[in-house]
C-alpha cells in the first residue's frame, strides 16, 4: 500500500513508520521538523522524506502528485506554543484544508486524521461519546477541530480519531515524561487536579492496521481505554519506579485552559472495528517508564500554559 504520513517524524508518525515498513508498505513522510526529529526517518528502501509544511499548498500538492498515495495519515499538528495562534491556524486549519483538497484531487482511497480529545471542551458527560458536541476553547483544540471539519468536507472517506493520550517510544508531551525527567534530575514537581485516558502504543498500532484496511469504517470515532486516571496517580507510579517512594507533591487546580477529566467512550469503535485495548493503566505507564530508562527523555512539550508561579 502507498501511504503518505504528514508529521511522520513525530511520536505517532515515527512509530507508524517502524510498524509499517516491515510489512512492505511504500511510505512518504512530509514533516517540517518543528517538533519531529529528522533522525526518526531513516534512509531505507520504501521510505521517502519530504521536508516541508502542510501549510504550504504547493509542497502538499507536489507530494500527492509525485507519490500518488492510496491512504493518507494526517498526523501533522502545531501544539508546542499555546499562544501562537497564527502557527496553529496555518498548520492545523490551512494545512488540513490543503491535505483535504489534495486527497480529493488525487483520488486518495481514505484519510485517517488524528484529532485531539480537547475538541469536546469541558464535557457534559463521562465517558465522552464520539457524538458529543464539539466545544474547544484553546488554540490547539479550536484549530484542530476546524481542520477536522475540512477533512470531513472533502468527500474522501475519512476516519477521524479523537485520541486518548497515546504512550510509547519517543513520547515527549504530557505528565509522564515531565515527571520522569524532573524527578530523575532532583527537581520539584506539581500535579494538576485532572484525570486523563491513556492508551498504549501497541494497542494504537494494532488499531491502525484495521484503520487502513479496505472497507474500514469512516467517520468520527474515539480511540481509548475509556478510563480516566489522575495525574497524581501517574506521579506516584513514576516516583515509585525511580525508587523515591511516595513523596509529597502539590496538587493544583486545573488551569483555565485545561479540562478536569477526559475519558473517551470507545464502545462504538470496539463494535465497528472489533478492536479491544490489551494493556491496563499501570502497565501502560510502567512500559513507558521502561522505555525512558533505556532511551532517556529529551524534549518535553505541552499545549497547556504553565500555571503562574510554577
VOBA-1610 file (N, C-alpha, C; in pm, whole numbers, padded with zeros to 5 digits, always signed):
BEGIN
Unk+00085-00118+00000Unk+00000+00000+00000Unk+00090+00125+00000Unk+00046+00230-00069Unk+00120+00356-00073Unk+00055+00451+00029Unk+00132+00485+00135Unk+00078+00561+00247Unk+00159+00689+00265Unk+00093+00803+00262Unk+00155+00932+00290Unk+00125+00969+00434Unk+00229+01001+00511Unk+00212+01036+00652Unk+00260+01179+00673Unk+00167+01271+00701Unk+00209+01405+00740Unk+00253+01401+00886Unk+00356+01477+00919Unk+00406+01471+01057Unk+00466+01336+01091Unk+00525+01271+00992Unk+00575+01134+01013Unk+00700+01124+01096Unk+00761+01238+01132Unk+00879+01235+01219Unk+00844+01262+01365Unk+00715+01271+01396Unk+00672+01288+01534Unk+00656+01154+01604Unk+00601+01158+01723Unk+00588+01036+01804Unk+00499+00932+01735Unk+00377+00968+01703Unk+00287+00871+01641Unk+00336+00833+01502Unk+00376+00933+01423Unk+00421+00906+01288Unk+00541+00814+01282Unk+00640+00837+01367Unk+00761+00755+01363Unk+00734+00613+01409Unk+00643+00596+01503Unk+00605+00460+01543Unk+00532+00388+01430Unk+00451+00461+01354Unk+00386+00400+01238Unk+00488+00358+01133Unk+00592+00440+01113Unk+00698+00402+01018Unk+00760+00269+01059Unk+00798+00259+01184Unk+00862+00136+01232Unk+00768+00016+01222Unk+00640+00041+01237Unk+00541-00067+01234Unk+00510-00111+01092Unk+00502-00016+00998Unk+00455-00047+00863Unk+00565-00080+00764Unk+00685-00027+00783Unk+00792-00058+00686Unk+00817-00208+00673Unk+00826-00283+00784Unk+00849-00428+00770Unk+00735-00502+00700Unk+00617-00438+00693Unk+00504-00501+00626Unk+00506-00482+00475Unk+00604-00404+00425Unk+00619-00386+00281Unk+00545-00270+00221Unk+00485-00184+00305Unk+00417-00066+00252Unk+00520+00035+00199Unk+00482+00111+00098Unk+00561+00223+00048Unk+00514+00349+00121Unk+00607+00421+00184Unk+00571+00533+00270Unk+00638+00662+00226Unk+00565+00771+00233Unk+00621+00905+00215Unk+00590+00987+00339Unk+00692+01050+00395Unk+00677+01135+00513Unk+00693+01281+00473Unk+00598+01364+00512Unk+00608+01509+00499Unk+00616+01568+00638Unk+00726+01637+00668Unk+00746+01691+00804Unk+00836+01814+00795Unk+00807+01916+00875Unk+00892+02035+00879Unk+00985+02036+01000Unk+00980+01932+01083Unk+01068+01914+01198Unk+01053+02023+01304Unk+00933+02083+01312Unk+00907+02179+01420Unk+00912+02109+01555Unk+00858+01988+01561Unk+00868+01905+01682Unk+00920+01765+01649Unk+00904+01720+01526Unk+00956+01590+01486Unk+01107+01591+01472Unk+01165+01473+01466Unk+01311+01458+01460Unk+01352+01393+01328Unk+01443+01457+01257Unk+01488+01406+01128Unk+01544+01265+01138Unk+01614+01235+01247Unk+01678+01104+01260Unk+01577+00990+01275Unk+01450+01023+01295Unk+01348+00919+01308Unk+01295+00873+01172Unk+01343+00936+01065Unk+01302+00897+00930Unk+01425+00841+00860Unk+01449+00711+00869Unk+01573+00654+00816Unk+01576+00652+00664Unk+01697+00651+00609Unk+01714+00640+00464Unk+01715+00492+00427Unk+01597+00440+00400Unk+01582+00298+00367Unk+01490+00285+00247Unk+01498+00172+00180Unk+01409+00144+00068Unk+01264+00144+00116Unk+01178+00200+00036Unk+01037+00203+00069Unk+00993+00325+00146Unk+01088+00415+00179Unk+01055+00533+00258Unk+01114+00658+00194Unk+01028+00755+00167Unk+01069+00883+00107Unk+01039+00994+00206Unk+01133+01087+00221Unk+01116+01202+00311Unk+01109+01330+00229Unk+01009+01412+00256Unk+00999+01547+00201Unk+00996+01643+00319Unk+01093+01735+00323Unk+01094+01835+00429Unk+01009+01953+00387Unk+00908+01983+00465Unk+00819+02094+00433Unk+00698+02091+00523Unk+00613+02191+00506Unk+00497+02207+00594Unk+00368+02183+00517Unk+00270+02125+00586Unk+00137+02112+00526Unk+00074+02248+00501Unk+00127+02353+00566Unk+00075+02488+00545Unk+00111+02542+00408Unk+00206+02479+00339Unk+00249+02519+00206Unk+00173+02434+00104Unk+00075+02493+00039Unk-00011+02416-00052Unk+00067+02357-00169Unk+00170+02427-00217Unk+00249+02376-00329Unk+00325+02250-00289Unk+00379+02250-00168Unk+00451+02132-00119Unk+00357+02013-00105Unk+00240+02037-00048Unk+00142+01929-00032Unk+00102+01873-00168Unk+00069+01961-00262Unk+00028+01918-00396Unk+00140+01837-00464Unk+00264+01881-00450Unk+00376+01810-00511Unk+00391+01669-00453Unk+00371+01656-00322Unk+00382+01524-00258Unk+00275+01429-00313Unk+00153+01477-00325Unk+00046+01392-00374Unk+00068+01356-00521Unk+00110+01455-00601Unk+00131+01430-00743Unk+00246+01333-00766Unk+00351+01347-00686Unk+00470+01263-00703Unk+00447+01121-00654Unk+00380+01107-00541Unk+00374+00979-00472Unk+00247+00900-00502Unk+00140+00970-00539Unk+00011+00906-00566Unk-00032+00812-00453Unk-00052+00866-00332Unk-00087+00779-00219Unk-00227+00720-00232Unk-00240+00599-00180Unk-00372+00537-00167Unk-00437+00579-00035Unk-00356+00592+00067Unk-00403+00625+00202Unk-00319+00741+00255Unk-00383+00832+00327Unk-00313+00943+00393Unk-00338+00935+00542Unk-00230+00943+00619Unk-00238+00956+00764Unk-00202+01100+00798Unk-00298+01176+00848Unk-00274+01318+00876Unk-00242+01334+01024Unk-00111+01333+01052Unk-00062+01341+01189Unk+00002+01476+01220Unk+00031+01557+01118Unk+00096+01686+01140Unk+00008+01777+01224Unk+00070+01844+01321Unk-00006+01935+01408Unk+00088+02035+01472Unk+00038+02154+01497Unk+00109+02256+01574Unk+00047+02262+01712Unk+00132+02251+01816Unk+00078+02248+01952Unk+00175+02299+02058Unk+00301+02328+02021Unk+00400+02348+02126Unk+00396+02485+02193Unk+00325+02583+02133Unk+00313+02715+02195Unk+00166+02753+02199Unk+00103+02746+02317Unk-00042+02772+02325Unk-00081+02913+02287Unk+00016+03007+02281Unk-00015+03145+02244Unk+00012+03175+02097Unk+00066+03079+02022Unk+00097+03102+01881Unk-00023+03063+01796Unk-00125+03145+01803Unk-00249+03117+01730Unk-00226+03114+01580Unk-00137+03201+01532Unk-00113+03208+01388Unk-00055+03078+01335Unk+00045+03023+01404Unk+00105+02898+01357Unk+00007+02782+01372Unk-00068+02779+01480Unk-00170+02676+01495Unk-00270+02682+01379Unk-00308+02803+01340Unk-00403+02818+01230Unk-00341+02774+01098Unk-00217+02816+01073Unk-00152+02777+00948Unk-00142+02625+00935Unk-00096+02560+01040Unk-00073+02416+01032Unk-00202+02336+01047Unk-00277+02365+01151Unk-00390+02280+01186Unk-00514+02305+01101Unk-00532+02429+01056Unk-00651+02461+00974Unk-00614+02460+00826Unk-00527+02555+00785Unk-00491+02561+00644Unk-00423+02432+00598Unk-00334+02379+00681Unk-00265+02255+00644Unk-00362+02141+00622Unk-00461+02128+00711Unk-00561+02023+00694Unk-00646+02046+00570Unk-00677+02172+00541Unk-00752+02203+00420Unk-00673+02167+00295Unk-00542+02194+00297Unk-00458+02158+00182Unk-00455+02007+00162Unk-00442+01933+00272Unk-00441+01787+00265Unk-00574+01736+00212Unk-00685+01794+00259Unk-00818+01751+00216Unk-00837+01775+00066Unk-00799+01893+00019Unk-00813+01924-00123Unk-00728+01831-00209Unk-00602+01809-00169Unk-00513+01723-00246Unk-00561+01579-00247Unk-00612+01533-00133Unk-00662+01396-00126Unk-00779+01376-00222Unk-00867+01475-00229Unk-00981+01466-00321Unk-00936+01473-00466Unk-00842+01563-00496Unk-00798+01582-00634Unk-00723+01462-00688Unk-00655+01388-00601Unk-00569+01279-00645Unk-00629+01141-00618Unk-00757+01135-00586Unk-00825+01007-00576Unk-00778+00918-00463Unk-00741+00979-00350Unk-00699+00900-00233Unk-00816+00814-00185Unk-00784+00690-00150Unk-00889+00596-00110Unk-00947+00628+00026Unk-00861+00670+00122Unk-00911+00708+00253Unk-00806+00792+00326Unk-00855+00874+00418Unk-00771+00957+00504Unk-00799+00918+00648Unk-00692+00904+00727Unk-00706+00884+00871Unk-00647+01008+00939Unk-00730+01077+01014Unk-00691+01202+01079Unk-00678+01180+01229Unk-00575+01241+01290Unk-00558+01234+01434Unk-00610+01364+01495Unk-00714+01351+01574Unk-00779+01466+01636Unk-00759+01460+01787Unk-00757+01577+01850Unk-00741+01584+01994Unk-00875+01569+02066Unk-00871+01503+02180Unk-00992+01493+02263Unk-01035+01628+02318Unk-00947+01729+02308Unk-00983+01864+02353Unk-01089+01927+02263Unk-01122+01861+02153Unk-01230+01912+02068Unk-01363+01916+02144Unk-01379+01830+02247Unk-01504+01825+02322Unk-01516+01937+02425Unk-01406+02009+02449Unk-01410+02111+02552Unk-01429+02050+02689Unk-01507+02115+02775Unk-01539+02060+02907Unk-01665+01975+02891Unk-01653+01844+02898Unk-01763+01756+02857Unk-01884+01764+02950Unk-01998+01737+02889Unk-02123+01734+02965Unk-02148+01598+03027Unk-02080+01494+02975Unk-02097+01359+03029Unk-01967+01283+03017Unk-01952+01184+03106Unk-01833+01099+03106Unk-01876+00953+03113Unk-01809+00862+03043Unk-01709+00893+02940Unk-01773+00965+02822Unk-01692+01033+02743Unk-01741+01121+02637Unk-01769+01039+02510Unk-01893+01038+02461Unk-01921+00966+02336Unk-01872+01047+02216Unk-01849+00979+02105Unk-01796+01046+01986Unk-01895+01145+01926Unk-02023+01133+01959Unk-02121+01228+01907Unk-02146+01344+02004Unk-02063+01355+02107Unk-02072+01468+02199Unk-02044+01597+02122Unk-02116+01705+02151Unk-02091+01831+02079Unk-01947+01878+02095Unk-01894+01939+01990Unk-01760+01999+01997Unk-01771+02136+02063Unk-01678+02165+02154Unk-01678+02295+02221Unk-01535+02331+02263Unk-01439+02331+02170Unk-01300+02359+02208Unk-01284+02504+02253Unk-01187+02527+02341Unk-01169+02663+02393Unk-01021+02702+02403Unk-00933+02624+02341Unk-00791+02660+02332Unk-00751+02669+02186Unk-00640+02735+02159Unk-00594+02748+02021Unk-00575+02612+01956Unk-00513+02519+02027Unk-00490+02385+01973Unk-00623+02315+01943Unk-00713+02315+02040Unk-00841+02248+02022Unk-00926+02312+01913Unk-00930+02444+01909Unk-01010+02515+01810Unk-00959+02487+01669Unk-00829+02499+01651Unk-00773+02484+01516Unk-00776+02340+01469Unk-00752+02245+01560Unk-00761+02104+01520Unk-00904+02067+01482Unk-01001+02124+01549Unk-01140+02095+01519Unk-01180+02156+01385Unk-01134+02277+01356Unk-01162+02336+01225Unk-01098+02253+01114Unk-00973+02209+01137Unk-00907+02126+01037Unk-00979+01995+01013Unk-01029+01934+01119Unk-01105+01810+01106Unk-01227+01831+01017Unk-01294+01944+01033Unk-01414+01970+00954Unk-01383+01980+00804Unk-01269+02039+00770Unk-01231+02045+00628Unk-01205+01905+00573Unk-01142+01820+00651Unk-01116+01684+00606Unk-01247+01608+00585Unk-01342+01625+00676Unk-01471+01557+00663Unk-01552+01614+00548Unk-01521+01738+00508Unk-01591+01804+00398Unk-01539+01761+00262Unk-01424+01695+00258Unk-01351+01672+00133Unk-01421+01577+00037Unk-01509+01492+00086Unk-01568+01389+00002Unk-01487+01262-00003Unk-01366+01264+00051Unk-01282+01145+00062Unk-01323+01069+00187Unk-01341+00937+00182Unk-01371+00862+00305Unk-01266+00894+00413Unk-01311+00949+00522Unk-01221+00998+00627Unk-01258+00936+00761Unk-01157+00883+00827Unk-01170+00832+00963Unk-01097+00930+01054Unk-01171+01001+01137Unk-01109+01098+01228Unk-01113+01042+01369Unk-00996+01025+01426Unk-00982+00960+01556Unk-00960+01063+01665Unk-01053+01069+01760Unk-01033+01151+01880Unk-00954+01064+01977Unk-00828+01101+01998Unk-00732+01012+02064Unk-00719+01036+02213Unk-00710+00926+02286Unk-00660+00932+02423Unk-00511+00968+02419Unk-00449+00982+02536Unk-00305+01007+02543Unk-00231+00879+02507Unk-00177+00872+02386Unk-00108+00752+02340Unk+00035+00754+02393Unk+00073+00647+02463Unk+00207+00639+02521Unk+00291+00538+02445Unk+00423+00564+02440Unk+00511+00472+02372Unk+00643+00537+02338Unk+00724+00473+02257Unk+00856+00526+02223Unk+00851+00671+02176Unk+00938+00752+02235Unk+00959+00892+02199Unk+00847+00986+02242Unk+00760+00941+02334Unk+00658+01032+02387Unk+00726+01153+02451Unk+00687+01273+02406Unk+00753+01395+02453Unk+00654+01501+02497Unk+00533+01459+02533Unk+00432+01555+02576Unk+00355+01497+02694Unk+00319+01583+02789Unk+00234+01539+02898Unk+00308+01508+03026Unk+00236+01454+03125Unk+00291+01439+03260Unk+00396+01328+03272Unk+00389+01223+03193Unk+00481+01109+03214Unk+00626+01150+03187Unk+00659+01205+03069Unk+00799+01248+03050Unk+00837+01363+03141Unk+00741+01451+03173Unk+00772+01564+03261Unk+00814+01516+03399Unk+00735+01427+03459Unk+00768+01377+03592Unk+00898+01296+03590Unk+00914+01211+03490Unk+01034+01128+03483Unk+01159+01217+03476Unk+01157+01314+03387Unk+01275+01398+03367Unk+01305+01481+03490Unk+01202+01540+03551Unk+01225+01629+03665Unk+01264+01551+03791Unk+01194+01441+03818Unk+01227+01364+03937Unk+01367+01301+03926Unk+01402+01257+03809Unk+01534+01199+03790Unk+01645+01303+03811Unk+01612+01429+03782Unk+01709+01537+03799Unk+01701+01600+03938Unk+01615+01547+04025Unk+01601+01602+04159Unk+01525+01733+04165Unk+01444+01759+04065Unk+01369+01885+04059Unk+01229+01868+04117Unk+01168+01979+04154Unk+01035+01976+04212Unk+00930+01954+04103Unk+00814+01905+04144Unk+00702+01881+04053Unk+00574+01933+04118Unk+00471+01944+04036Unk+00335+01964+04087Unk+00242+01882+04000Unk+00125+01850+04052Unk+00025+01776+03977Unk-00098+01863+03958Unk-00149+01869+03837Unk-00278+01934+03818Unk-00387+01840+03868Unk-00494+01898+03919Unk-00605+01820+03971Unk-00694+01776+03855Unk-00638+01692+03769Unk-00707+01648+03649Unk-00688+01498+03630Unk-00764+01442+03537Unk-00754+01299+03507Unk-00760+01281+03356Unk-00686+01181+03306Unk-00677+01158+03163Unk-00688+01009+03131Unk-00713+00983+03005Unk-00731+00850+02949Unk-00603+00815+02872Unk-00542+00700+02899Unk-00414+00663+02837Unk-00429+00534+02757Unk-00356+00529+02646Unk-00361+00415+02555Unk-00219+00376+02517Unk-00187+00248+02525Unk-00053+00201+02491Unk-00031+00205+02339Unk+00092+00236+02299Unk+00126+00245+02157Unk+00096+00116+02082Unk+00119+00002+02144Unk+00093-00124+02075Unk-00056-00142+02046Unk-00141-00098+02137Unk-00284-00103+02110Unk-00322-00005+01999Unk-00259+00111+01998Unk-00280+00209+01891Unk-00238+00152+01756Unk-00121+00090+01748Unk-00071+00037+01621Unk-00158-00078+01570Unk-00206-00162+01661Unk-00296-00269+01619Unk-00423-00210+01557Unk-00471-00102+01616Unk-00590-00039+01560Unk-00560+00020+01423Unk-00443+00081+01406Unk-00412+00146+01279Unk-00407+00047+01163Unk-00369-00076+01188Unk-00375-00178+01084Unk-00519-00197+01037Unk-00612-00192+01130Unk-00754-00202+01095Unk-00804-00077+01025Unk-00749+00039+01065Unk-00796+00167+01013Unk-00767+00185+00864Unk-00661+00124+00813Unk-00624+00143+00672Unk-00672+00029+00584Unk-00741-00068+00641Unk-00785-00184+00564Unk-00897-00146+00466Unk-00904-00218+00355Unk-01014-00198+00260Unk-01148-00218+00331Unk-01238-00124+00308Unk-01372-00137+00366Unk-01383-00097+00511Unk-01276-00043+00570Unk-01283+00000+00710Unk-01384+00115+00725Unk-01449+00124+00841Unk-01546+00232+00860Unk-01482+00371+00850Unk-01562+00467+00812Unk-01523+00608+00812Unk-01608+00682+00914Unk-01574+00808+00937Unk-01649+00890+01032Unk-01563+00924+01152Unk-01629+00966+01257Unk-01562+01012+01379Unk-01571+00905+01486Unk-01455+00867+01543Unk-01450+00764+01646Unk-01352+00806+01755Unk-01382+00766+01879Unk-01286+00778+01989Unk-01195+00655+01990Unk-01069+00678+02028Unk-00975+00567+02043Unk-00912+00578+02180Unk-00946+00484+02269Unk-00910+00499+02410Unk-00939+00371+02486Unk-00900+00372+02613Unk-00942+00264+02703Unk-01075+00297+02769Unk-01110+00425+02772Unk-01235+00467+02835Unk-01223+00494+02983Unk-01102+00483+03039Unk-01082+00502+03183Unk-00999+00627+03209Unk-01042+00708+03303Unk-00967+00827+03342Unk-00886+00798+03468Unk-00761+00839+03469Unk-00672+00825+03585Unk-00608+00959+03615Unk-00594+00987+03743Unk-00547+01119+03783Unk-00399+01137+03755Unk-00362+01264+03741Unk-00220+01298+03722Unk-00141+01260+03846Unk-00203+01267+03963Unk-00135+01225+04086Unk-00103+01075+04081Unk-00191+00994+04026Unk-00163+00851+04012Unk-00037+00829+03927Unk-00024+00907+03820Unk+00094+00895+03735Unk+00219+00935+03812Unk+00211+01046+03885Unk+00325+01090+03965Unk+00370+00981+04061Unk+00275+00918+04128Unk+00310+00815+04225Unk+00379+00695+04159Unk+00332+00657+04040Unk+00395+00544+03970Unk+00536+00580+03926Unk+00553+00703+03875Unk+00687+00746+03832Unk+00782+00751+03952Unk+00736+00809+04062Unk+00821+00818+04182Unk+00858+00680+04232Unk+00762+00589+04235Unk+00791+00452+04278Unk+00890+00385+04183Unk+00873+00405+04055Unk+00964+00345+03956Unk+01107+00393+03977Unk+01122+00519+04017Unk+01256+00575+04038Unk+01309+00552+04179Unk+01235+00474+04257Unk+01281+00440+04392Unk+01267+00552+04492Unk+01171+00642+04470Unk+01154+00758+04557Unk+01039+00742+04655Unk+00975+00625+04654Unk+00861+00605+04745Unk+00742+00686+04700Unk+00675+00749+04796Unk+00558+00833+04766Unk+00580+00973+04823Unk+00663+01054+04757Unk+00691+01188+04809Unk+00568+01278+04802Unk+00565+01377+04889Unk+00458+01476+04883Unk+00474+01560+04756Unk+00362+01602+04700Unk+00366+01685+04580Unk+00244+01775+04581Unk+00262+01902+04548Unk+00146+01992+04544Unk+00049+01950+04433Unk-00080+01957+04463Unk-00184+01933+04364Unk-00257+02065+04343Unk-00254+02116+04220Unk-00309+02248+04192Unk-00434+02234+04106Unk-00528+02328+04117Unk-00650+02320+04035Unk-00618+02323+03886Unk-00707+02267+03808Unk-00692+02271+03662Unk-00688+02415+03616Unk-00597+02446+03523Unk-00586+02580+03470Unk-00705+02619+03384Unk-00711+02746+03351Unk-00823+02797+03271Unk-00826+02734+03132Unk-00709+02685+03084Unk-00704+02624+02951Unk-00706+02472+02958Unk-00741+02417+03074Unk-00736+02272+03093Unk-00877+02216+03114Unk-00889+02084+03106Unk-01015+02013+03127Unk-00997+01921+03247Unk-01087+01926+03346Unk-01066+01845+03466Unk-01056+01696+03439Unk-01146+01641+03359Unk-01147+01495+03334Unk-01172+01469+03186Unk-01086+01385+03128Unk-01108+01336+02992Unk-01108+01184+02996Unk-01221+01126+02966Unk-01234+00981+02947Unk-01323+00961+02826Unk-01272+00890+02726Unk-01341+00878+02598Unk-01413+00744+02588Unk-01538+00749+02551Unk-01617+00628+02532Unk-01584+00569+02394Unk-01514+00457+02392Unk-01474+00393+02266Unk-01558+00271+02234Unk-01676+00260+02294Unk-01759+00141+02270Unk-01799+00130+02123Unk-01828+00243+02057Unk-01863+00239+01915Unk-01745+00194+01831Unk-01625+00234+01870Unk-01504+00193+01799Unk-01484+00043+01812Unk-01501-00007+01931Unk-01483-00151+01954Unk-01583-00232+01872Unk-01706-00183+01866Unk-01809-00256+01791Unk-01783-00250+01640Unk-01741-00133+01590Unk-01724-00115+01446Unk-01600-00184+01392Unk-01494-00188+01472Unk-01365-00240+01424Unk-01327-00375+01485Unk-01401-00421+01585Unk-01364-00545+01650Unk-01231-00537+01723Unk-01204-00421+01780Unk-01075-00393+01845Unk-01095-00378+01995Unk-00999-00426+02072Unk-01001-00408+02217Unk-00860-00372+02264Unk-00845-00272+02352Unk-00712-00248+02409Unk-00672-00362+02501Unk-00544-00394+02502Unk-00494-00506+02581Unk-00423-00464+02708Unk-00372-00342+02712Unk-00289-00300+02826Unk-00369-00217+02924Unk-00355-00250+03053Unk-00420-00175+03160Unk-00333-00056+03201Unk-00393+00035+03279Unk-00331+00164+03309Unk-00190+00152+03365Unk-00171+00078+03474Unk-00037+00076+03534Unk+00065+00013+03441Unk+00025-00089+03367Unk+00116-00147+03268Unk+00156-00044+03162Unk+00059+00037+03119Unk+00085+00140+03019Unk+00193+00235+03068Unk+00176+00284+03192Unk+00271+00382+03247Unk+00408+00318+03269Unk+00411+00199+03322Unk+00540+00135+03351Unk+00614+00094+03223Unk+00542+00058+03119Unk+00607+00030+02990Unk+00672+00157+02935Unk+00604+00270+02953Unk+00662+00397+02909Unk+00788+00431+02989Unk+00782+00410+03118Unk+00898+00442+03203Unk+01017+00351+03170Unk+00991+00225+03139Unk+01098+00135+03099Unk+01164+00183+02971Unk+01085+00241+02880Unk+01143+00295+02757Unk+01233+00414+02790Unk+01188+00501+02882Unk+01273+00614+02922Unk+01401+00566+02990Unk+01393+00459+03069Unk+01514+00405+03130Unk+01618+00369+03024Unk+01571+00313+02914Unk+01662+00268+02808Unk+01706+00380+02716Unk+01618+00479+02693Unk+01645+00578+02589Unk+01649+00722+02639Unk+01601+00748+02759Unk+01603+00883+02813Unk+01487+00968+02763Unk+01481+01091+02817Unk+01383+01191+02778Unk+01459+01312+02726Unk+01419+01363+02610Unk+01485+01483+02558Unk+01389+01601+02571Unk+01325+01638+02463Unk+01230+01750+02467Unk+01102+01708+02539Unk+01042+01804+02607Unk+00909+01784+02666Unk+00824+01904+02627Unk+00712+01877+02560Unk+00623+01983+02513Unk+00491+01977+02589Unk+00416+02089+02580Unk+00282+02092+02636Unk+00199+02192+02558Unk+00072+02158+02533Unk-00019+02253+02471Unk-00087+02339+02577Unk-00052+02318+02706Unk-00110+02395+02816Unk-00014+02503+02862Unk-00069+02610+02914Unk+00013+02716+02970Unk+00061+02676+03108Unk+00182+02719+03142Unk+00238+02693+03274Unk+00163+02775+03379Unk+00113+02714+03487Unk+00046+02792+03590Unk+00138+02899+03650Unk+00083+03011+03691Unk+00162+03117+03749Unk+00236+03066+03873Unk+00363+03101+03882Unk+00444+03063+03998Unk+00499+02924+03994Unk+00480+02849+03882Unk+00529+02710+03872Unk+00642+02701+03770
//
